[in-house]
């Protein structure tokens, strides 16, 4: 059933994208293969459907019926245009002639290899972690997706929170150091205070809306399972986007090598199963870069490629706030295109949708994600202050470029004589930077800490080891072959690879220089999934292909040996990550908990820790099961008289109130109110360890237990 929902999403997106693309290729062939046409159509359809669902959720009108109505309307509209303009549905493809690494191989080998890859990737990616618990980003997304599917809106209106007197906030809400939201009800669910009872979820929300689309197509646990499978679908599409990008650069043989490296990599496998934004970001980023590389070759003759690139890259700004870092690259691209021959209308196909979606992301941030935006925006400013050389160098480079363009615009071609020295310097700087990060920085840096605003714990920051830690998953040979290949790509940079390199190098530089750590080291590594990990793998595949292209037996043998060792390094580094699936069996245990409760239940946890059961299991009970959940966080701040009056009010409203007594928790605060134990719960599962100083390998047992007590009516 859950797999069927994924197939339906793909099946609905493909014809819509197909009909839109036919508007552009009515009288001329598509510049690519049939498989590229299908992938482009699928990507375009997904982007349109996702944006429609996102806008509906923003205005509080999301529902599957409404989305189907809009999808059907667009389908009929573009079909009508095809009929009116007498455009056939058949598309002629004209793939470009590519340099072949292994010309003796027949063309069918590519299709056969992709078939084998698909079966392998489905097995590796579509085995999702059952991550539904709260107090972690992955569970927040899943729970938020379910809530959007049920309520139709991103912002959450909670009646119990609205009826909670402000005098009880210090006892039941957690105070946090946020400039916009002074409290949260659960981690990542902020309480601003106005309007009363409204909860603002953390993050940008396109990923959560897509989870809502999957959830709304099922029911019960099947709906949750569909949500959990969605990152695997994005990982499949993201891997294909990387494949098509490399295929355009170096041919399908090297592209297949890169595809194998990405698919077998521990980070790709783990986060294909992990319901955060990395897989969706990877798909949109690389689909956009692939389209942009095609558009850059002939902007005036390929409007569809510009539109697809602008939409894909622009929509990535609705998924992740850190995409704002790459905006200067697109600004420089616009300046460079203008400097060559003035601004052309054809450039609007890319820059206009990109600009509109970036503006949409900023509106969304201020409208529906202000606590997150200002918290992360402040962090970004602090990050740039610490690493001031990065923005300063970028600003200086941009100013020099603008001055040069303004002064020598009519003689740009003469700057070509400086290309090789300039690229040589860039390659030298990059290799030195990698060498410093691998051999020197780990031993020169020191461990510092930052205070986690949610748990008040001191978290070690180990930025000086970032490149070494990346090597835990790429293997040392993966890092160094990747670095050599990236250097080679920089040296041989061309029009179709320049933006791809600039975007991925910038994100790699930022995150290897400084990454925000947390207790789960593998979780920290997710920052590398969209750009850094693919870039190093592409570099390794490209370097191997370059060696093999020399056609000398000795060099070809060396290339083969290095490639085998390179792939073996990925497989060896992925051991444990392939077999482990976190939180298996947790959904039925929540069903057992759920079966002990009456409808319209309000659960009050007495969890004593800063992050405890009220957050871990209370979040899914609130958003997946539909109950109301509070946690008595600070009993010393509890106004017992006000609490008793509020209990009376809740019970008169027809709510069944339960006290969830966890081991070593706070005592029931009202001695004149009786409790009746109705049952117990004992939730057990397992998950990969969290670690700071080593590649995680151990599997930890997770155990939550407690008593469920009904709060009896008090007539006093």
N, C-alpha and C positions, 0 to 999 in steps of 0.2 A: 504493500500500500504506500509506504513512504517513498520508495524508489519510483513508484508510479507518479507521485506528485512532482518529483524532479523532472521526469520525462514530460509531464504536462507543461511545466514552465518552459522547458526548451522547445517543446512542440508548438506552444502558443507564440513564442518570441520569433521563431524562424520565419513563418509566413509573413508576419508584419514587416520584419526587416527586409525580406525578399521583395515585397511589393514596393516598399520605399526605394530600394536600390534600383528596381526596374525603371523608375522615373529618370535615372541618370544614364542608363545604358540601353535606351530604346533603339538608338541608331548606330551605336558603335560597340565594339567588343569590350568586355571587362578585362582590364589589364592584370591578369593573374590567372591562376589555375581555378578549376571548378571547386576544389576544396577551399581555396581562399575566398571565393565568392560566398560559399555556404557559411564559412566562419564569420565573414564580414556582415552578412545578413543576420545571422544569429546575434552577433554583438550589437548591431543597431537595434534589433527588436528588443533585446534585454534592456538596453539603455532607455528606450522610449517607455517601456512598461514600468521599469523601475522609477523613472522620474514621475510618471503619472501617479503611481502608488505613493510616492514620497509626498507629493503636493497634497493628495487627498488626506494623508495622515497629518500633515501640517495644519490643515484647516479643520481637522476633526471629522472628516467625512469618509474615512477609509472603510471600505467593505469589499469583499470579493465580488459581489453583484455589481457594485458601481464600477470597479476596475474592469470587469468583463464587459460592461456596457460601453465604456470608453474604448477598450481594446477592439471590440466589435465595430464601433463607429469608425475608428481609424482604418480598420481592415476594409470595410465597405467603401470608405472614401477613396483610398488608394487603388482599390480594385476598380472603382468607377472611373478614376482618371486613366487607368490603363485601357479600359474598354473604350472610353471616349476618344483617346488619342491613338487607338488601334495599335497598342503596344503588345507584342507577344510576351508570353511568360518564359519562353526559352531564352537563355542567355548564352551568347557566344563568348568564349574565353580566349584570350590571347596572351598566354604566359610568356614572360620575357625569357630570352635565351640566357642561360646561366653557365658560368664556368663550372665544370664538373671536377670534383676531386677524384672520383673513381668512375671514369667514363665507360668502363667495360661493364658496369652493372646495369641491367635493364631497368626501365622506369617502374615496373611493377614492384620492385623491391621496396620502394618508398611506401607504397600503399600497404604492403604486407607488414612492414616494420611498424607502421602506425597502428595497424590492427593489433599486433602483439602488444604495443605500448598501451593501447586503450584497455585491454583486458588486465594488464598488470596494474595500471593506474587505478582502475575501478576497484581492484582488490586492495590496494594500498590506501587509497584516499577515502573510500566510502565505508569506513569502519569507525564511525564517530565516537569520540569520548562522550559519555552520558553526562555532560557538564551542565547541570541545571541548578547547582547550588549558588547561593548569593555570596557577597563579599569578594567577588573576583569578576574581572571584566567579562569573561566568557559567559558566566551565568547571568550577569546583568543583561547582556544582549538577548539571551534566550528568553528570559523572563519578560523583558520589555517587548520583544516580538510577540509573545503570547498576549500581553496586555493590549498592544495595539490592535491585534486581530479581534479581541473581545470588545474593546471600547471604541475603536475607530480613530483614536487620536494619540499623539506622542505625549503631550502633557497629560498628567494624571490627576484627576479630581477624586480625592479620597474623602468620603463622608465622615469616617471615624476621625481622621485628622482634623477635618473642619469642625467637629464637635469637641475636640480636645481643648480645654481651656489653656490659654497661654501660661497660666500659673503651673501647669503640669509639664510644660516643654522641657524644663531642666531635668526632669525625672525620666521622660520617655524619648526625648530626642537627643541625639549626640551633637554637642557643639563642635564646630570645626572652624578652622582658620581660612575662611573663604570670603572674599571681598563682597560677594553678592548674596550668598546663602549662608546664614549663620548656623544652620542645623542640617542634619540628614535623618531620615526615618530608617533607611537602610543604607549601607555604603553605596555610593553612586546614585542615590535617589534623594536629591536636595530639596530642602524646604526653605523657600525664600520668605514666605509669610504673607505675601500678597499675590493673587487673591488667597483668602483663607482656605486651607485644605488642598491646595495645588502642590503637586510634586513635580519637580523638573528633573528628568533623567539625564545622566551624564552622557557625554559623547556627541558627535554628529551622528545622525540617525538613519542614513540610507541603508546600512547593513541591517539594522533592527527592523526597518520596514520590509525589506526582503524576507526576513525571518517571519514577519507577520503574514506575508503573502503565502509562504509555505504552510504556516500554521493554520491559516483560515481555510485551506483546502482539505484539512483532515479533521479528526476529532479525537479527543482523549490523548492517550500516549502516542498514537500514530501521528498526530499533529506535531507533538514535540519532537518525535523522531525525524519528521520531515525537516523541521528547523535545523536539527543537528546534522543532517546530510548536506545542507546547502553549502557550507564551506568546502566540502569535498567537490561539489560541482564547480565552484569557482576555481578550485585548484586545478581541476581538469582543464578548464577553459584558459586559466592563466598559463599553464604549461604549454598549451597549444599556441597561445599568443607569443610566448617566448620562442617556440619552434618556428613560427612564421617570420618573426623578426630576424632570427639567425639565418633562415633560409634565403631571405632577400639579401643578406650581407655576404654569405659564404657558401650557399648551395645547400641542398637537402641532406647531403651526407654529414656535414658538420652540424647542421640543425638537428639531425637525429641523435648525434652524439651529445649535444647540449640538452636535448629532451631527456635522454637517458640519465644524464647527470642530475638534472633537476628532479626527476621522478624518484630516483633512488636516494635522494638526500634526506637526512633525518629531519631537518627543519621543514621541508616541504611536506613530508609525510605527517609529521606531528601536527602542524597547523592546518593541514587539510582536514584534520579530524577535530579541530579546536575552534569553537564558534566565536572567534573574534574577527576583526576586519581584514586581517592580513591577506587572505586568499582573494577576497573581492578587490582589494587595492591592487594586488599583483595583476589580476585579470584586466582591470580598467587601465592601469598604467601601461602594461605591455601591449594591449590592444591599441591604445592610443599612440604609443611610440611606433608600432608596426605601421599603422595607418599614416602617421606623420612622415615616416621615411618614404612611403610611396608618393605622398602628396608633394614632398619637397623636390622630387625629381622633375615634376611638371605641374606646378601649381595652377597654371591657367587651364590645363586640360584635364585635371583630375579633381573636380569639386567635391565628389563624393568622399574621396580619401580625406580631404581637408575637413569636411563636416564630421566624419566619423572620428577623426583624431581629436577635433575640438570637443565633441560630445563626450568621448571616453575619458580624455584627460581632465576635462572640466568636471565630469561627474565624480572623479576621484576626490575632488575637493569637498564633496558632500559626504565622504566616507571618513576621511582622516584630516585632522587639523594640521598635521605636519607637512602636508602637501603645499602649504603656503610658502615653505622654504624654497620651492623650485620656481616660484613666480618670476624672479629676476631673470631666469634663463629664457622664459618665453618673451619677456620684455626685450632682452637683447636680440632674440630672434626677429622680433618685429622691427627693431632698429636696423638690423643687418639687411633684411629684405627691403626695407624702405631705402636704405643707402645705395643699394645696387641700381635701382631703376625707378625710384619713386614708389608710392603706394598704389597697388593695383586692386581692383575690385575682387579679383580671385582670392586675395589674401583674407577677405572677410569670411570665407567659408570655414576657415580654421579659427581665426581670432575672435569672431563675434560669438559663436556658441561657447568658446572657452571663457570669454569675459563675462557673459551672462551667467554661466554656471558658477563662476568664482564669486560674482556678486550675490547670487542666490545663497551660496554657502555662508557669506558674511551676514546676510539678512537672517538666515536660519540660526546662526550663532547668537545673534543679539535677541532674536525673537523666542527661541525655544531651547537654547543651550547656554545661557549667559553665565551661570556659575562655572561650567566647564571651560568656556571660551576664555574668561578672564583669569581663571586659575592657570590654564596652559599658556595663555598669552604672556602672563607674568613670568612663568617658567621659561618660556622661549626668550624673553628679554634678558633674564638672568643667564641663560645659556649663552646668548650672544655676548653678554658682558664678560663672561669667563673666557670664551673663545673669541675675543674681539678681533683677532687677526683674520679670521674667516670673513666676517662681513666687511672689515676694513680693506682686505685684499680684493674682495669682490667689487666694492665700491670704487676703489682705485682703478681696477681693471676696466670697470664700466665707464668711468670718466675718461680714461685714456682712449678707450674705444670710441666714445662719442666725439671727442676732440679730433681724433684721427679721421673719423668718418666725415665730420663736418669740414675738415680742411682738405682732405684728399678724396672726396666723394667721386670726383671725375677721374681719379687715377687709382681706383681701388685695385685694378689688375696689377699695378706695379708692386703692391704689397706682397704679391706671390713670391717674390724672391726671398722674403723673410720667413716663409712658411716652414721650411725644413729646420732652420735654427730654432724657431719658436717651438715647434713640435718636439724637437730633440730635448729642449729644456724641460718641457712638460713631462716627457717620459722619464727623464732623469729625476725630476722632483718626485714623481709618483713612486718610482722604484725605491728611492731613498726613504720616502715616507713609509712604505711597506716594510723595508728593512729595519727602520727605527722602531716601528710598532711591534715587530716580531722579536728583534734581538736586543733592543736597548730599553724601550719604554717599560716593559714589564718589571725591570729590575731597578729602574730609576724612580718610578712612581711610588706613591704611598696610599694606603687605604684610608679613605675619609668616610664620614657618615653623613646622612641627611635624615631628618625626622619625618617619618611617615605620618601625614596628617590624619589618617584613618585609624591607625593603631597606636600612635604615639611611641612607636619603636624606633630605635636608631638603626638605620639600614646601611650596610657597607656599600660604598661606591668604589668600584674597581675599574675605572676607566682605563687605567694603564695596562690592563690585561685584555682589553676588548678584542684585539686581533688574534691573540692566542686562543681565546674562547671561541671565536669564530672557527678556528682550526679544529676545535673539538668535533665539529660537525662536517666541515669540508675536508678534514685531514690536512696535515702539513703540505703534502704534495698538491692538494686541491687549492690551497691558498697560493702557493708559489707558482704553479702553472697558470692559475687564474691571473695572478699579478703580471706575469710575463705576457700573457695573452692580452690583458687590458693595455699594457704598454704598447704592444704591437698594434692594437686597434687605434690607440691615440696616434701613433706614428703614421698609420695608413688612413687616418680619418678622411672622410669624404662627406658630401652633402647629405647622404641618406643615413649616416651614422653619427653626425655631430651632436644633434640634440639628444639622442639616446645616450651617448657617452656623458654629455654634460649633466643631464638629470640624474643618472645613476651614480656618477662620480660624486656629485654634490651630496646626495643623500648618504652615500657611503662615507664620505669625509666627515659629515656631521655626526653620524651615529657611531663610527669607530673612534672618533675623537672624544665624544661625550654621550653616554647613554644612561637613561634614568633606570637605576636598578631597583629590584624588589626581591622579596624572599625566594621567589622561584626563578632560578637561573635560566631554565629552558624558556620560561615565560618572557624573560628579558630578551631572549634571542629572537622573539617574533619581530622586533623592529627590523631585522635584516632580511625578512622573507620577501617583501615586495621588490626591493632593488638590489641590495648588496649581495645576497646569496646568488640570485640569477646572474648578476654582472660577473662575479668571479667564476661561475660555472661556464658562462658564455666565453669568458677569456680563456679558460682551460681548453674548451673544445676548439676555439679558434686557433690557439697556439698549436694544438695537435694537428689540426688540418693544415696549418701553414707548414709545419715540418714535413708532413706526408706529401705535400705538394711539390717538394723538391725532386721527387722521382728518382733519387739515388737510393740504392738498396740499403746502405748503412743508415742513412737518415730516416728512410721509411721504416726500417726495423726499430730504430730508436723511438719513432713516433708511435708505433704499435705498442711497444713495451710501456712507454709513458702513459698511453691511453688506458691500457689494461690496469696499470697500477693506480691511475687516477680514478677509474670507476670502482676498482676494488676498495679504494680508500673511502668512497662514499658508502659502499655497502657495509664495510667494517664499522664505520662511524655510526651507521644507522641501527646497529644491533641493539636490541631491546626496545627501540622506538617502533619497530615494525610490529612486534607482537603485543605490546602493551596498549590496552584501551582503558582509560581512566573511568572510574565511577560506574563500572558495569553492574547491572542489577539494581540500580537505585530507584528507577521509576516504579516498579512494583511495590517497593517498600514505602514509597510515598502514598501509593494507593491504599496500603494497609493503614497508614496513619490517618488518611482521609476518611476511611470507612468507620472510624470511631467518633466522628464529629457530626453534630447536627447542622442543618443548613443555617445560613446567616450567622456563622460563628465568628467570634472575635477572640483571638488567641493572644495571651499576654505571657511572654517568656520572662523568666527570672534570671536570665543568663548573666553571670557576673563579669566576664572578661570584656575588654574593649570590643573585640570581634568574637562573637560566640554563636551559639545555636540559633538565637533569635535572628541573626544575619544569615548564617549558612543555610538553615532549613526554613527559617521564617520567610525569606524572600520567595522561594518557589511556592510555599503555601499561600502567600499573598497573591502572586501574579499567575501562577499556573493552576492553582486549585480554586482561586477566587475568594479566599477568606480574607479577613482583616487581621493584621498582625501588628502588635506593639511589643517592645522590649523594655522592661524596667531597668534602665541603665544606671540610674543613680538614686537608690532608695533614700539616701540622706537628704535629697532635695525634694522628696515627695510630700506634698500637702495632702495628708490623709483625709481630711474632711472634704476637700475639693475632689479627691479621687472617689470617695464614697458617693458623693452627689453625682459625679459623672457616671459611675457604675449604675446608679438608679436610672439615669437618663437612658443609657444604652439598653438596659433591660426593658424599659418601657417602650423603647423603639423596636422591640422584638428580637434583640440580639442574644444569642447564646454565648456566654462568656466562659472562657476556659483559662485556667492558670496552668502554664506549662512549666513543670518543676524539673529543672536540670540538676544533675549532681553538683553539690557545693554552691548552689545558687542562693539568691536572696530569699529570706523568709517571706511568707504571705503577710502583707503589711496591715491588714485590717482584721484584728482579732475577733470582732463581733460579726464577721461574715463567715459563713460556713463553706467548706469545700467538700466535694464528693468525688473521690477517685473513680474514674470510669475506665481506665486502662493505662497501658504503658506503650512505649515504642522503643525499638532497638534497631537503628539503621546502621548497617555495616557495608562497607565497600572498600575499594583500594584505589590508590592513585600514585603516580610517580612522585618521588621525593622532591622537596624544594631544597636547593643547595646554593651556596655562595661561591665555594672554592673548588668545586670539581664538577665534572660532567655527571649529571644525575643518572643513577643506575638502579637504586633501591626502590622497591615498591612498598609504600606505606599503607597500613590498614587504617581506614577512617571509621570512627565509631561514634555515633551520637545516640544517646539514650536518655530517657526521662519518664516522668509520670504526667498523665493528662488528668486534670481535676476540673470538674465543673464548678463554677462559682454560683452558689445557690442564691435565689432572690432574698433580699433582706427588706423586711417591711418596716423597719424602724425609721 
